Amino acid sequence: MRPDKVSLFEVGPRDGLQNEKSVPLADKIQLVNSLADAGVKRIETGSFVSPKWVPQMADSSDVFAGVTRHADVSYSALTPNMRGLEAALDAKADEVAVFAAASEGFSQRNINCSIEESIERFIPLIEKAKSLNLPVRGYVSCTLGCPYDGEIPVSEVVRVSEVLYKLGVYEISLGDTIGVGTPDKARNMVQAVSAKVPMEKLALHFHDTWGQALANIHACLDLGVSTIDTSVAGLGGCPYAKGASGNLASEDLVYMLHGMGVETGIDLQKLAAAGHKISQALGRPSGSKVAQAMGS
Ligand SMILES: CC(C)(COP(=O)([O-])OP(=O)([O-])OC[C@H]1O[C@@H](n2cnc3c(N)ncnc32)[C@H](O)[C@@H]1OP(=O)([O-])[O-])[C@@H](O)C(=O)NCCC(=O)NCCSC(=O)C[C@@](C)(O)CC(=O)[O-]
């Protein structure tokens, strides 16, 4: 059944900016602050990964330190290993996220290890986070296709999702990393995963490379999914998925949901203004169709 309310998990400051040219620290901080002012309650603020691999995120500690915290907003960080977790704890992140893939090719290119090795790495991280009552989110990349391995069996998406869930992540974000999915395929994949991980623990993380993200999300909404990852102004892509464009623009999802009578708690004008400002810093127009139509 379609949810009355959807929670947006904003990934622009991390997933977006990790694949854009470097942005000054002040602009990153302003982006996070303006997203919170627009009513976004969950903001992926940065990542604690190797700066050699993703130099755009090297100043994540400074972003966390510079943001004006809202008590009701969760500021999260991506953490590939124990070192990342320690850095996230120092930065006082409210939650962290581990990231695995449903495809071996992507796992090797993205985090330089196999799927099984990545899971082994996450075990102590999740245990330590749990001991500190720090929530851990889990990503599964390439759920609808991989830039290296092509088609990915749904059974593998289900398997990796279930493993992460059983390890104790509180939510599984299903990534269409290169945006190749189409509505029926997306819906079937989500339905299959929900046989092992409860629907209310699933989030959609669909990139819009092939212009399908909004249609794919719409196709999954009636299944009851109520958490969706988006990126303001459609920022970003993935450095290890050549040609991948950003996640679906947050503005586009909010406009569609409000039009369907689904609440988000987000002020669309303020959201579009946040997207406009960061797009200016990048020297290009917003990637959100809705923001463009609003004239932001
Ligand atoms: C995982 C590693 C670290 C393995 O990297 P590695 O080279 O296999 O491992 P390593 O342990 O030998 O470390 C290499 C160097 O990185 C350092 N290092 C090691 N760990 C850290 C850390 N936490 N923070 C800072 N530095 C670190 C470490 O100290 C060392 O430094 P050196 O001795 O060469 O000077 C590396 O592959 C990496 O950082 N990869 C980054 C991948 C990444 O951020 N990808 C983008 C995010 S994933 C994504 O976008 C998909 C998602 C989540 O959005 C969902 C979707 O769309 O599908």
The ligand as an SDF file (V2000), in Angstrom:
LIG
                    3D

 58 60  0  0  0  0  0  0  0  0999 V2000
   37.9210    0.9840    1.1440 C   0  0  0  0  0  0  0  0  0  0  0  0
   39.2820    1.5150    0.8190 C   0  0  0  0  0  0  0  0  0  0  0  0
   39.7940    2.3820    1.9550 C   0  0  0  0  0  0  0  0  0  0  0  0
   40.2270    0.3240    0.6620 C   0  0  0  0  0  0  0  0  0  0  0  0
   41.4420    0.7830    0.1170 O   0  0  0  0  0  0  0  0  0  0  0  0
   42.6890   -0.1750   -0.0570 P   0  0  0  0  0  0  0  0  0  0  0  0
   43.7190    0.5450   -0.8630 O   0  0  0  0  0  0  0  0  0  0  0  0
   42.2670   -1.5080   -0.5230 O   0  0  0  0  0  0  0  0  0  0  0  0
   43.0460   -0.3870    1.4590 O   0  0  0  0  0  0  0  0  0  0  0  0
   44.1500   -0.0120    2.4390 P   0  0  0  0  0  0  0  0  0  0  0  0
   43.6020   -0.3850    3.7570 O   0  0  0  0  0  0  0  0  0  0  0  0
   45.4380   -0.6010    1.9720 O   0  0  0  0  0  0  0  0  0  0  0  0
   44.3030    1.5820    2.4050 O   0  0  0  0  0  0  0  0  0  0  0  0
   44.8940    2.3210    1.3440 C   0  0  0  0  0  0  0  0  0  0  0  0
   45.1990    3.7230    1.8210 C   0  0  0  0  0  0  0  0  0  0  0  0
   44.0070    4.3590    2.2460 O   0  0  0  0  0  0  0  0  0  0  0  0
   44.0900    4.7030    3.6320 C   0  0  0  0  0  0  0  0  0  0  0  0
   42.7830    4.4510    4.2270 N   0  0  0  0  0  0  0  0  0  0  0  0
   42.1630    3.2740    4.4010 C   0  0  0  0  0  0  0  0  0  0  0  0
   40.9670    3.4570    4.9650 N   0  0  0  0  0  0  0  0  0  0  0  0
   40.8260    4.7850    5.1350 C   0  0  0  0  0  0  0  0  0  0  0  0
   39.7840    5.5660    5.6590 C   0  0  0  0  0  0  0  0  0  0  0  0
   38.6500    5.0410    6.1110 N   0  0  0  0  0  0  0  0  0  0  0  0
   39.9460    6.8970    5.6730 N   0  0  0  0  0  0  0  0  0  0  0  0
   41.0820    7.4570    5.2120 C   0  0  0  0  0  0  0  0  0  0  0  0
   42.1170    6.7670    4.6890 N   0  0  0  0  0  0  0  0  0  0  0  0
   41.9770    5.4310    4.6580 C   0  0  0  0  0  0  0  0  0  0  0  0
   45.1800    3.8040    4.1780 C   0  0  0  0  0  0  0  0  0  0  0  0
   45.7510    4.3890    5.3230 O   0  0  0  0  0  0  0  0  0  0  0  0
   46.1300    3.7440    3.0350 C   0  0  0  0  0  0  0  0  0  0  0  0
   46.8660    4.9370    2.9620 O   0  0  0  0  0  0  0  0  0  0  0  0
   48.4010    4.9590    2.4540 P   0  0  0  0  0  0  0  0  0  0  0  0
   49.1210    4.0020    3.3540 O   0  0  0  0  0  0  0  0  0  0  0  0
   48.3630    4.4540    1.0170 O   0  0  0  0  0  0  0  0  0  0  0  0
   48.8040    6.3800    2.5810 O   0  0  0  0  0  0  0  0  0  0  0  0
   39.2990    2.2990   -0.5020 C   0  0  0  0  0  0  0  0  0  0  0  0
   38.9840    1.4210   -1.5300 O   0  0  0  0  0  0  0  0  0  0  0  0
   38.3250    3.4360   -0.4970 C   0  0  0  0  0  0  0  0  0  0  0  0
   38.4200    4.3860    0.2860 O   0  0  0  0  0  0  0  0  0  0  0  0
   37.3650    3.4100   -1.4220 N   0  0  0  0  0  0  0  0  0  0  0  0
   36.4140    4.5010   -1.5010 C   0  0  0  0  0  0  0  0  0  0  0  0
   35.2410    4.0730   -2.2420 C   0  0  0  0  0  0  0  0  0  0  0  0
   34.2020    5.1440   -2.2860 C   0  0  0  0  0  0  0  0  0  0  0  0
   34.1410    6.0470   -1.4630 O   0  0  0  0  0  0  0  0  0  0  0  0
   33.3410    5.0270   -3.3020 N   0  0  0  0  0  0  0  0  0  0  0  0
   32.2630    5.9020   -3.4680 C   0  0  0  0  0  0  0  0  0  0  0  0
   31.1880    5.6420   -2.4620 C   0  0  0  0  0  0  0  0  0  0  0  0
   30.2100    4.1850   -2.8130 S   0  0  0  0  0  0  0  0  0  0  0  0
   28.9330    4.7700   -3.7720 C   0  0  0  0  0  0  0  0  0  0  0  0
   28.9530    5.9020   -4.1690 O   0  0  0  0  0  0  0  0  0  0  0  0
   27.7470    3.8830   -4.0050 C   0  0  0  0  0  0  0  0  0  0  0  0
   26.5630    4.2300   -3.1130 C   0  0  0  0  0  0  0  0  0  0  0  0
   26.8750    3.9970   -1.6340 C   0  0  0  0  0  0  0  0  0  0  0  0
   26.2180    5.5970   -3.2320 O   0  0  0  0  0  0  0  0  0  0  0  0
   25.3510    3.3560   -3.4870 C   0  0  0  0  0  0  0  0  0  0  0  0
   25.0720    3.2760   -4.9860 C   0  0  0  0  0  0  0  0  0  0  0  0
   24.8360    4.2960   -5.6380 O   0  0  0  0  0  0  0  0  0  0  0  0
   25.0870    2.1560   -5.4730 O   0  0  0  0  0  0  0  0  0  0  0  0
  1  2  1  0
  2  3  1  0
  2  4  1  0
  2 36  1  0
  4  5  1  0
  5  6  1  0
  6  7  2  0
  6  8  1  0
  6  9  1  0
  9 10  1  0
 10 11  2  0
 10 12  1  0
 10 13  1  0
 13 14  1  0
 14 15  1  0
 15 16  1  0
 15 30  1  0
 16 17  1  0
 17 18  1  0
 17 28  1  0
 18 19  1  0
 18 27  1  0
 19 20  2  0
 20 21  1  0
 21 22  1  0
 21 27  2  0
 22 23  1  0
 22 24  2  0
 24 25  1  0
 25 26  2  0
 26 27  1  0
 28 29  1  0
 28 30  1  0
 30 31  1  0
 31 32  1  0
 32 33  2  0
 32 34  1  0
 32 35  1  0
 36 37  1  0
 36 38  1  0
 38 39  2  0
 38 40  1  0
 40 41  1  0
 41 42  1  0
 42 43  1  0
 43 44  2  0
 43 45  1  0
 45 46  1  0
 46 47  1  0
 47 48  1  0
 48 49  1  0
 49 50  2  0
 49 51  1  0
 51 52  1  0
 52 53  1  0
 52 54  1  0
 52 55  1  0
 55 56  1  0
 56 57  2  0
 56 58  1  0
M  CHG  5   8  -1  12  -1  34  -1  35  -1  58  -1
M  END
$$$$
